[in-house]
Amino acid sequence: MRILLVGINYAPDLIGVAKYNTELCESLVDEGHEVRVITAPPYYPTWKIPTRFNASYFRATNINGVRVTRTPIYVPAQPSGGKRLIHHASFALSSMLPVLIDALSWRPDVMVAVAPSLMSAAFVSFVARRVGAKSWLHVQDFEVDAAFDLGLLRNHSLRKGMLRAEAAILKSFDQVSTISEAMLQRLAIKGLAPNQALEVRNWIDTSAVRPGSRMTKYRQQLKLGEGDIVALYSGTMSNKQGLDLVIEAAIRLERSHPHVHFILAGEGPHKMRLEQMGAGHSNIHFLELQPHESFNELMATADFHLIPQKAAAADLVLPSKLGAIFASARPVIAMAKEGTGLEAEVTGAGLVVPPGDSFALELAICQLSEAPALRRRYGDEGRKRALDRWDRRTIVLRWAEVMAGESNSTGKEESESAGANDNVALPVEDAVLR
């Protein structure tokens, strides 16, 4: 197949949606498909574009077999709610021309839009209908719900208008996928037909992230010994993570549990504030975003991992880091409401505490820090789940099979329609595999 993906995040960004967009496209190339990408320059999670990318706009480059075209974008240094809207709108506008050019000249079989950014998705479905391609929307994040529930945007009338626009965009696609059962249910609440939506969860390369010795270079760097317990958070440091709850729990545990150390690794707009909160506390350590080749060693450093979360963020996203945590055979403490997708995923492979409750988080940290047998049992179960549910190649192959099925259906419908009108059509095989 020929597959055109439009998404605001792509390599060389290392975390979040960029990782999955990149790995999906490269895996599809490995399976024999042709893939092109329309994306923005890298900027996340630092919210800053590297200087070398300023001259690369609208120029196609090849990254591991994928043809990548980057478009100009507004990137705010301090991403408030209003500035984020402008940020997404800038990509929606700048991506239109390359999307149209590729759609008309290359004639993809499938056009995929990734949310975020939903603003750019509307044009993708519009163009796909005009060129006879199947349109596919993949929802990584319910960005409208998140923006208002987390207080980034507050205007009630604006929310109603944006939700109406969101519903129209969702229904305009032939296929919509998302990353968890709970998010699939939310799509149904938003009015999407059951046969239009499916779950395609994020994945992990279980051969690259695997169990390892906890005595890593990171422990040596931070002067932590065999008897020290490490609670690790790795990822974006922004508003919705609720990382201030981790800092609060760490400060209270500094005297009673001095052997428990907290490592926060990553970047984001709230990192400076978190560093200020943790300043002067010997059990709180900050690391920069680590390179890909060191990721497995970072994950192995932990005795257990932390997924803090504000109550308002429940089931808006399923944290992508969960698969890597499971693959590393380490337990996790997650903040999640009862009955949410995150709670279902973690139960049996870690502890679940109410979102927003730093005291419950503190008690869970104490419990796991003092129970090595429980940590091993949870870690073993997590590894088993990673192999069963989160394996990269299995999930990408399923995605490709559904895409191929959709394309075959399109080819048959077009062929039958052409026959009825006495026009000459390409054979189905040529239409799908060209």
C-alpha positions in Angstrom: 0.0 0.0 0.0 0.8 3.7 -0.3 0.2 5.3 3.1 0.4 9.1 3.8 0.5 10.0 7.5 -0.1 13.5 8.7 0.9 14.2 12.3 2.5 17.1 14.2 5.1 14.9 15.9 7.8 12.7 14.4 11.5 11.8 14.8 13.9 13.0 16.0 11.7 13.8 18.9 12.1 10.9 21.3 9.1 10.7 23.5 5.3 10.8 23.3 3.3 10.6 20.1 6.5 11.2 18.0 7.9 7.8 19.0 4.8 5.9 17.9 4.3 7.8 14.7 7.9 7.1 13.8 7.9 3.4 14.8 4.5 2.8 13.0 5.8 4.3 9.7 9.2 2.5 9.9 7.5 -0.8 10.7 5.1 -0.4 7.8 8.1 0.2 5.5 9.7 -3.0 6.9 6.5 -4.9 5.9 6.9 -3.7 2.3 4.6 -0.6 2.2 5.5 2.8 0.9 5.1 5.5 3.5 5.2 9.3 3.4 4.8 11.7 6.3 3.8 15.4 6.6 4.9 16.7 10.0 6.4 19.7 11.9 10.0 20.2 12.9 10.9 18.6 16.2 10.1 20.7 19.3 8.8 18.5 22.0 9.0 18.3 25.0 11.3 21.3 25.2 8.9 23.5 23.1 11.9 24.8 21.1 12.8 24.1 17.5 16.5 23.2 16.9 18.2 25.8 14.7 19.2 23.3 12.0 15.6 22.6 11.2 14.6 26.3 10.4 15.8 25.9 6.8 14.3 22.5 6.2 10.6 23.5 5.6 8.8 21.8 2.7 12.0 19.8 1.9 11.5 16.0 1.8 14.1 13.9 3.5 14.4 10.1 3.9 14.4 8.7 7.5 14.8 5.0 7.5 12.9 4.5 4.3 10.1 7.0 5.2 9.8 10.2 3.1 9.4 13.0 5.6 8.3 16.6 4.7 8.3 19.2 7.4 6.2 22.4 7.5 6.6 25.7 9.4 4.9 25.9 12.8 4.4 28.3 15.7 6.0 27.0 18.9 5.3 29.0 22.0 8.0 29.1 24.7 5.4 29.0 27.4 2.5 26.9 26.0 -0.7 28.3 27.5 -4.2 27.2 26.4 -4.6 30.0 23.8 -1.1 29.7 22.5 -1.6 25.9 22.0 -4.6 26.6 19.9 -2.5 28.9 17.7 0.3 26.3 17.7 -2.1 23.6 16.3 -3.8 26.0 13.9 -0.4 26.9 12.4 0.3 23.3 11.6 -3.2 22.8 10.2 -2.6 25.7 7.8 1.0 25.0 6.8 0.4 21.3 6.2 -2.4 21.8 3.7 -0.2 22.4 0.6 2.1 19.4 1.0 -0.9 17.2 1.9 -2.7 18.3 -1.2 0.4 17.9 -3.4 1.2 14.3 -2.2 -2.5 13.3 -2.3 -2.9 14.4 -6.0 0.5 13.4 -7.3 1.2 10.2 -5.3 -2.3 8.9 -4.9 -2.1 7.1 -1.5 -4.3 4.2 -0.7 -4.7 5.3 2.9 -4.4 8.7 4.5 -3.8 8.7 8.2 -4.2 11.7 10.6 -3.0 11.5 14.1 -4.6 13.5 17.0 -3.1 15.5 18.3 -3.4 17.5 16.2 -7.2 17.3 15.4 -7.2 20.6 13.6 -5.1 19.2 10.8 -7.2 16.0 10.6 -10.2 17.7 9.0 -8.3 18.6 5.8 -6.9 15.0 5.6 -10.4 13.4 5.5 -11.6 16.1 3.1 -8.7 15.4 0.6 -8.9 11.6 1.1 -12.5 11.6 -0.2 -11.5 13.6 -3.2 -8.7 11.3 -4.3 -10.4 8.0 -3.4 -8.2 7.1 -0.5 -9.4 5.6 2.8 -9.2 8.1 5.6 -8.0 6.9 9.1 -7.9 9.0 12.3 -5.8 7.7 15.1 -6.6 9.4 18.5 -3.7 9.4 20.9 -5.2 12.1 23.1 -8.6 13.7 23.5 -7.1 17.1 23.3 -10.3 19.1 23.5 -11.4 17.4 26.7 -7.9 17.6 28.2 -7.6 21.4 27.4 -10.8 22.2 29.3 -10.7 19.6 32.1 -7.2 20.6 33.0 -8.0 24.3 33.0 -5.9 25.3 30.0 -9.1 26.7 28.4 -12.2 27.8 30.3 -14.7 29.4 28.0 -17.9 27.3 28.1 -19.2 28.5 24.7 -15.8 27.8 23.2 -15.9 24.3 24.6 -19.3 23.6 23.1 -18.2 24.8 19.7 -15.0 22.8 19.8 -16.8 19.6 20.8 -19.2 20.0 17.9 -16.3 20.5 15.5 -14.6 17.5 17.1 -17.6 15.3 16.6 -17.9 16.4 12.9 -14.2 15.6 12.3 -14.5 12.1 14.0 -17.5 11.2 11.9 -15.9 12.3 8.6 -13.3 9.5 8.7 -13.8 6.0 7.4 -11.9 4.5 10.3 -11.1 5.8 13.8 -8.7 4.1 16.2 -7.5 4.9 19.7 -5.2 3.3 22.2 -7.3 1.9 25.0 -10.7 0.3 25.7 -11.8 3.2 27.9 -10.9 5.7 25.1 -12.8 3.6 22.7 -15.9 3.9 24.9 -15.4 7.7 25.0 -15.5 7.7 21.2 -18.9 5.9 21.4 -20.1 8.6 23.8 -19.0 11.2 21.3 -21.4 9.6 18.7 -19.0 7.3 16.7 -20.6 4.1 15.4 -19.2 0.9 16.8 -18.2 -0.4 13.4 -16.2 2.8 12.7 -13.9 2.6 15.7 -11.3 0.1 16.9 -8.6 -0.2 19.6 -5.0 -0.1 18.3 -2.9 0.3 21.4 0.6 1.7 21.7 3.4 -0.8 21.8 6.9 -1.5 23.0 9.8 -3.3 21.4 10.0 -6.1 24.0 13.4 -7.1 22.7 14.9 -3.6 23.2 13.3 -2.9 26.6 13.8 -6.0 28.9 14.7 -6.9 32.5 18.2 -5.7 33.6 20.3 -5.2 36.6 19.2 -2.3 38.8 22.9 -1.3 39.5 23.2 0.9 36.5 25.3 3.9 35.5 22.6 6.2 36.8 22.9 4.8 40.3 26.7 5.3 40.1 26.2 8.8 38.8 23.8 9.7 41.7 25.9 7.7 44.3 23.1 5.3 45.1 23.9 1.8 46.5 22.3 -1.6 46.5 20.2 -0.8 49.6 18.7 2.4 48.1 15.2 2.2 46.6 14.5 4.2 43.4 11.1 5.5 42.4 11.4 6.6 38.8 9.3 8.9 36.6 10.5 9.2 33.0 8.7 11.4 30.5 7.1 14.7 29.8 6.9 17.3 32.6 3.8 19.3 31.8 0.6 20.3 33.6 -1.4 17.1 33.2 1.1 14.8 34.8 0.7 16.1 38.3 4.3 15.7 39.1 4.1 18.1 42.0 2.3 15.3 43.9 5.5 13.2 43.6 7.6 16.1 44.9 5.3 16.5 47.9 5.4 12.8 48.7 9.2 12.8 48.4 9.6 15.7 50.8 7.5 14.1 53.4 9.4 10.8 53.1 12.9 12.3 53.2 13.4 11.8 57.0 11.3 8.7 57.6 12.6 6.8 54.5 16.0 8.3 53.6 16.9 5.3 51.5 14.0 6.0 49.1 15.1 8.2 46.2 13.1 9.8 43.5 14.4 10.3 40.0 12.5 12.5 37.5 13.9 12.2 34.0 12.7 14.2 31.1 11.9 17.7 29.9 8.8 19.9 29.7 7.4 23.3 30.5 6.9 22.5 34.2 10.4 21.2 34.9 11.8 24.4 36.2 9.0 24.7 38.7 9.4 21.1 39.9 13.2 21.7 40.3 12.4 24.7 42.5 10.0 22.6 44.6 12.6 19.9 45.1 15.6 22.1 45.6 17.6 21.2 48.8 16.1 17.8 49.2 18.8 15.0 48.9 16.3 12.3 47.9 15.0 14.1 44.8 17.1 13.9 41.6 16.5 15.3 38.1 17.9 14.0 34.8 17.6 15.3 31.3 15.8 13.5 28.6 18.0 10.4 28.0 19.1 9.2 24.6 17.4 6.2 23.0 20.3 3.9 23.5 20.3 4.5 27.3 16.5 4.0 27.7 16.6 0.4 28.8 19.3 1.1 31.4 17.3 4.0 32.8 14.2 1.8 33.1 16.2 -0.9 34.9 17.5 1.7 37.4 14.0 1.8 39.1 12.8 -0.5 41.8 9.3 0.8 40.8 7.9 3.4 38.4 5.5 6.2 39.0 2.6 7.4 36.9 1.1 10.4 38.7 -2.1 11.9 37.3 -4.5 14.7 38.1 -8.1 13.6 38.6 -9.3 15.6 35.6 -7.0 13.6 33.2 -8.6 10.2 33.9 -9.0 8.2 30.7 -8.2 11.2 28.5 -5.0 9.4 27.7 -3.5 6.0 28.5 0.2 6.8 29.3 2.4 5.5 26.6 5.2 4.8 29.1 3.1 2.0 30.6 4.2 -0.6 28.0 7.9 0.2 28.6 7.4 -0.1 32.4 5.9 -3.5 32.0 8.6 -4.6 29.5 11.3 -3.7 32.0 9.8 -6.1 34.6 9.4 -3.4 37.2 6.1 -2.7 39.1 4.3 0.6 38.9 2.4 2.9 41.2 -0.3 4.7 39.1 -2.9 7.3 40.0 -6.2 6.3 38.4 -9.9 6.3 39.2 -11.7 3.1 39.8 -13.1 1.7 36.5 -10.8 3.6 34.2 -8.6 2.1 31.6 -5.4 2.8 33.4 -6.7 1.2 36.6 -7.6 -2.0 34.6 -4.2 -2.1 32.9 -2.2 -1.7 36.2 -4.1 -3.9 38.6 -2.1 -7.0 39.3 1.1 -5.5 38.0 1.4 -2.6 40.5 -0.6 -0.5 42.9 -3.4 1.9 42.0 -4.1 5.0 44.1 -6.6 7.8 43.7 -5.5 10.6 41.3 -4.5 13.8 43.0 -3.9 12.2 46.4 -0.2 12.6 47.4 -0.8 11.0 50.8 -2.1 7.8 49.2 0.9 7.9 46.8 3.2 8.2 49.8 1.6 5.1 51.5 2.0 3.1 48.3 5.6 4.1 47.9 6.3 2.9 51.5 4.5 -0.4 50.8 6.5 -1.2 47.7 9.8 0.0 49.1 9.5 -2.5 52.0 8.3 -5.5 49.9 10.9 -6.9 47.5 8.9 -10.1 46.9 5.8 -8.1 46.0 7.9 -6.0 43.6 9.3 -9.1 41.9 5.8 -10.6 41.6 4.3 -7.4 40.1 7.4 -7.1 37.8 7.1 -10.6 36.5 3.4 -10.1 35.7 4.1 -6.8 34.0 6.7 -8.4 31.7 4.2 -11.2 30.8 1.6 -8.5 29.9 4.1 -6.6 27.8 4.8 -9.8 25.8 1.1 -10.7 25.5 -0.5 -7.3 24.9 2.2 -4.7 23.9 4.5 -6.3 21.4 5.4 -3.9 18.6 5.4 -6.2 15.6 2.2 -7.9 16.5 0.3 -4.6 16.9 1.7 -3.0 13.7 0.9 -6.1 11.7 -2.7 -5.9 12.9 -2.8 -2.3 11.9 -1.5 -3.0 8.5 -4.0 -5.9 8.0 -6.9 -3.6 8.8 -5.6 -0.9 6.4 -5.2 -3.5 3.7 -8.7 -4.8 4.3 -10.0 -1.3 4.0 -8.1 -0.6 0.8 -9.3 -3.9 -0.7 -12.9 -2.9 0.0 -12.2 0.5 -1.7 -10.7 -1.2 -4.7 -13.7 -3.5 -5.1 -16.2 -0.7 -4.7 -14.4 1.5 -7.3 -14.1 -1.4 -9.7 -17.8 -2.3 -9.4 -18.8 1.3 -9.8 -16.6 1.7 -12.9 -18.0 -1.5 -14.5 -21.5 -0.2 -14.0 -20.6 3.0 -15.9 -18.7 1.2 -18.6 -15.5 2.9 -17.6 -12.1 1.2 -17.5 -10.7 0.7 -13.9 -7.4 -0.5 -12.6 -7.5 -4.1 -11.4 -8.0 -4.4 -7.6 -4.5 -5.7 -7.1 -3.0 -2.7 -9.0 -5.2 -0.2 -7.1 -4.1 -1.6 -3.7 -0.5 -2.6 -4.3 0.7 0.1 -6.7 
